[in-house]
Amino acid sequence: MPDMLRIAVPNKGQLSDPAVQMLTEAGYRQRKSSRDLVLVDPENNTEFFFLRPKDIAVYVGEGILKAGITGRDMLLDSGAPVDEVLPLGFGGSTFRFAAPGGSGMTVADLNGKRVATSFDGLLASYLGEQGVDARVIHLDGAVESSVQLGVADAVADVVSTGTTLRNAGMETFGDPILVSEAVVIRPTNAPEDPQIDQLLRRLRGVLVARDYVMMDYDVHAEHLEGAVALTPGMEGPTVSPLHREGWVAVRSMVRRDEAQRIMDDLWQLGARAILVTDIYACRL
């Protein structure tokens, strides 16, 4: 039996529950209490370690753990030798500059200024790329208060809705420094690993299952080509003859967010008995 696959999972924050839910849907055993920091899944020969999201890239980069789930912002801020291998579509946020409302500040105005952030590695790298010479002030939290308290002239912070910044009298400026989401990471130049390949296949299957539904319908053969054009599926739909003369049954995967429109179009084409069902898992 191969060595146990060791994976880091966020212990707290907006990444934690969605990560656990996705791994559960992918067929892995997950913890039932937030107090459990290590969980062994013997059936899948996998061991999960629940860590602070900002520490995960360090553990993976050191090769202590073979893979992990963390935010893209935390990955880049860490500077650890790890690679993003799969975006997961949850935990979305943007990393942006903000200054007091009405200041009219631009990125160029940051030259010679102080910028407070909890992501100093990520910010310093961005400022260097932009040719901006600003002093980075590291704070562990509540950076939106730093300007009012005289510690900084502007901030760079992770923004989901922007409500916290607005409540502090701040407004964002400039383009987003980074658009982030939860990602699977591996050590840079890690060798091929069948266990990691299996993990990624399962997670991709969950992503597809969330984005697609299965659509079944009956249609007269003379309208089949038009129906297939509406529901091409992944590799072509399944078409089966019906006992009713001249009719066929069609089954195809369609995008969940397009399902209602496609049903309307199929009905106008003459299709009947149109059914939509969820997909719980898949391998494509």
matplotlib code that plots the C-alpha trace (Angstrom):
import matplotlib.pyplot as plt

x = [0.0, 1.4, 2.2, -0.8, -1.8, -1.5, -3.6, -4.0, -7.5, -8.5, -9.4, -11.3, -12.6, -14.7, -12.6, -13.2, -16.8, -16.9, -13.6, -15.0, -18.2, -16.4, -14.1, -17.2, -18.9, -15.7, -16.0, -13.6, -14.4, -14.4, -14.5, -17.7, -16.3, -14.2, -12.1, -10.7, -7.4, -6.4, -8.6, -7.6, -9.7, -8.4, -10.7, -9.1, -5.6, -5.7, -4.9, -6.3, -4.7, -6.8, -4.6, -4.7, -5.3, -2.2, 0.0, -1.0, 1.3, 4.3, 3.6, 3.0, 6.0, 8.2, 7.0, 5.5, 2.1, 1.6, -1.3, -3.5, -6.5, -6.0, -6.7, -4.7, -4.0, -2.5, -0.5, 1.1, 1.7, 3.5, 6.3, 6.4, 7.6, 4.1, 2.0, -1.7, -3.1, -6.9, -9.2, -12.2, -14.7, -15.5, -14.0, -13.9, -12.5, -10.4, -7.3, -7.5, -6.1, -8.3, -8.0, -10.2, -13.3, -13.0, -9.2, -9.0, -5.8, -4.3, -1.7, 1.0, 0.2, 1.4, 5.1, 6.6, 3.4, 2.7, 0.4, -1.0, -1.9, -2.0, -0.5, 2.8, 4.6, 1.9, 1.7, 5.5, 5.7, 2.9, 4.3, 7.7, 6.1, 4.3, 7.5, 5.9, 8.2, 5.9, 6.5, 4.6, 3.2, 2.3, -0.8, -2.5, -6.0, -8.4, -6.2, -9.2, -8.5, -4.9, -5.4, -7.7, -5.2, -2.3, -0.4, -0.8, -1.9, -3.7, -4.5, -4.4, -7.0, -9.1, -12.5, -15.6, -18.5, -16.6, -19.0, -16.3, -14.2, -17.2, -18.2, -14.7, -15.0, -12.7, -13.1, -11.2, -9.1, -7.1, -7.4, -7.6, -4.2, -5.4, -8.6, -8.6, -10.5, -9.8, -7.2, -5.5, -1.8, 1.2, 4.9, 6.7, 8.2, 6.5, 6.7, 3.7, 1.5, -1.4, -3.1, -2.9, -4.3, -7.2, -7.9, -7.9, -10.2, -12.6, -12.6, -13.1, -16.0, -17.6, -17.1, -18.7, -21.6, -22.3, -22.3, -24.3, -27.5, -28.8, -31.6, -33.9, -36.6, -38.6, -38.6, -39.8, -36.9, -37.5, -36.6, -33.7, -30.9, -32.3, -32.7, -29.1, -27.9, -29.5, -28.1, -24.8, -23.6, -20.0, -19.3, -22.7, -26.1, -27.4, -30.3, -32.5, -35.6, -39.0, -41.8, -43.8, -43.2, -40.9, -39.9, -36.6, -35.5, -32.5, -30.3, -27.6, -25.7, -26.4, -25.2, -27.3, -27.7, -28.9, -31.4, -34.6, -33.9, -33.0, -36.2, -38.2, -36.4, -36.9, -40.6, -41.0, -39.2, -41.7, -39.9, -42.0, -41.5, -38.5, -36.9, -34.0, -32.1, -29.0, -25.6, -24.0, -20.7, -19.0, -15.7, -15.3]
y = [0.0, 3.5, 6.0, 7.8, 10.9, 13.9, 16.9, 20.3, 21.8, 25.2, 25.0, 28.4, 31.2, 31.4, 28.6, 26.0, 24.8, 24.9, 22.9, 20.3, 20.1, 19.7, 16.9, 15.2, 15.3, 13.9, 10.8, 11.6, 11.2, 14.6, 15.7, 16.2, 18.6, 21.8, 20.7, 17.8, 19.0, 15.6, 13.1, 9.7, 8.4, 4.7, 3.8, 6.4, 6.0, 9.8, 11.9, 15.4, 18.2, 21.2, 24.2, 28.0, 28.9, 31.3, 28.5, 25.8, 26.9, 26.8, 23.2, 22.1, 24.0, 22.2, 18.9, 18.0, 17.6, 16.6, 18.9, 21.6, 23.9, 27.6, 31.0, 32.2, 35.4, 33.4, 31.2, 34.2, 36.1, 33.1, 33.0, 29.3, 27.0, 25.7, 25.7, 26.2, 23.1, 23.5, 26.5, 25.4, 28.2, 29.3, 31.8, 34.5, 37.9, 40.7, 42.3, 46.1, 49.4, 51.7, 55.2, 57.7, 58.6, 61.6, 61.6, 60.8, 58.8, 56.7, 54.0, 56.5, 58.6, 55.8, 56.8, 57.7, 56.8, 54.1, 51.2, 48.9, 45.3, 41.7, 40.5, 42.2, 39.7, 40.0, 43.7, 44.3, 42.2, 44.1, 47.5, 46.4, 45.4, 48.8, 50.7, 52.2, 53.0, 52.8, 51.6, 48.4, 48.3, 44.8, 44.4, 41.1, 42.4, 45.4, 47.3, 49.6, 51.4, 52.1, 55.4, 56.9, 55.9, 57.5, 54.3, 54.4, 56.6, 53.9, 50.2, 47.1, 44.5, 41.5, 42.8, 40.6, 43.1, 46.3, 46.9, 46.9, 49.5, 51.7, 51.7, 52.9, 55.8, 54.2, 53.7, 51.4, 52.8, 51.5, 48.1, 44.9, 43.8, 40.2, 38.2, 35.3, 32.1, 28.7, 26.6, 23.2, 23.5, 21.2, 21.6, 23.1, 20.4, 17.6, 14.2, 12.6, 11.0, 8.7, 9.6, 13.3, 12.6, 10.7, 13.7, 16.1, 13.9, 13.6, 17.4, 18.1, 15.7, 17.7, 21.0, 19.6, 18.0, 21.4, 23.2, 20.7, 18.8, 15.8, 16.6, 13.9, 14.5, 12.9, 14.5, 13.5, 12.3, 15.0, 17.6, 15.6, 17.6, 20.9, 19.4, 18.1, 21.6, 22.8, 20.0, 18.9, 17.5, 16.7, 14.1, 14.1, 13.1, 9.6, 9.0, 5.9, 4.9, 5.0, 2.5, 5.4, 5.4, 8.2, 9.5, 9.2, 9.7, 12.0, 12.4, 15.0, 17.1, 20.8, 23.8, 24.3, 28.0, 27.5, 24.6, 26.6, 28.4, 25.2, 23.6, 26.5, 26.1, 22.4, 22.8, 25.3, 22.7, 20.1, 18.1, 16.7, 14.9, 17.2, 16.2, 17.7, 15.8, 16.6, 15.1, 14.0, 12.8, 12.2, 11.4, 13.0]
z = [0.0, -0.8, 2.0, 3.4, 1.5, 3.9, 3.0, 4.7, 5.1, 6.4, 10.1, 10.3, 8.2, 5.0, 3.3, 6.1, 5.7, 1.9, 1.7, 4.1, 2.1, -1.2, 0.2, 1.6, -1.8, -3.3, -1.1, 1.7, 5.3, 7.2, 10.8, 12.7, 15.2, 14.7, 17.7, 15.7, 14.1, 12.6, 10.9, 9.3, 6.4, 6.2, 3.4, 1.1, 2.7, 3.5, 6.5, 6.9, 8.9, 9.8, 9.9, 9.8, 6.1, 6.1, 7.3, 4.8, 2.0, 4.3, 5.4, 1.8, 0.5, 3.0, 1.7, 5.1, 3.5, -0.1, -0.9, 0.7, 0.2, 0.8, -0.7, -3.7, -1.8, 1.1, -1.3, -3.0, 0.2, 1.8, -0.9, -0.3, -3.1, -4.0, -7.2, -7.7, -9.4, -9.3, -8.6, -6.5, -7.2, -3.6, -1.1, -3.7, -2.8, -4.2, -2.7, -3.2, -2.1, 0.0, 1.3, 3.2, 1.2, -1.1, -1.0, -4.7, -4.1, -7.0, -7.0, -8.1, -5.1, -2.8, -3.5, -0.2, 1.7, 4.3, 3.4, 6.1, 5.2, 6.6, 3.4, 3.3, 1.0, -1.6, -1.4, -1.5, -4.6, -6.3, -5.4, -6.8, -10.1, -10.3, -9.5, -6.4, -3.4, -0.4, 3.1, 3.9, 7.5, 8.6, 10.8, 11.7, 11.5, 11.3, 8.8, 8.1, 11.4, 10.7, 8.8, 11.4, 14.1, 12.1, 11.5, 7.7, 4.8, 2.9, 3.3, 1.1, 2.2, 1.2, 0.1, -0.3, -0.2, 0.9, 3.7, 6.5, 4.6, 3.8, 7.5, 8.4, 5.9, 3.3, -0.4, -2.8, -5.6, -8.5, -10.1, -8.0, -6.8, -7.0, -7.5, -5.1, -4.5, -2.8, -4.7, -4.3, -4.0, -4.3, -3.7, -6.8, -9.0, -7.0, -8.8, -10.3, -7.6, -8.3, -5.0, -5.9, -9.4, -7.8, -5.4, -8.4, -10.5, -7.6, -7.0, -10.7, -10.7, -7.8, -9.7, -12.8, -10.8, -9.3, -12.6, -14.7, -14.6, -16.6, -19.0, -20.4, -23.0, -25.9, -29.3, -32.8, -35.0, -37.5, -34.9, -33.4, -35.0, -33.7, -30.3, -30.3, -31.2, -28.0, -25.9, -27.4, -24.0, -23.3, -26.0, -27.7, -26.2, -25.7, -28.2, -27.9, -29.9, -28.2, -28.6, -30.1, -33.8, -35.0, -31.6, -29.7, -26.1, -25.5, -22.5, -22.2, -19.7, -19.7, -17.7, -14.6, -15.1, -18.7, -17.9, -17.8, -21.0, -22.8, -21.5, -23.0, -26.3, -26.5, -25.7, -28.6, -30.8, -29.9, -27.3, -24.4, -21.1, -20.4, -17.0, -15.2, -12.4, -10.3, -10.9, -7.6, -9.0, -12.3, -14.1, -17.5]

ax = plt.figure().add_subplot(projection="3d")
ax.plot(x, y, z, "-o")
ax.set_aspect("equal")
plt.show()
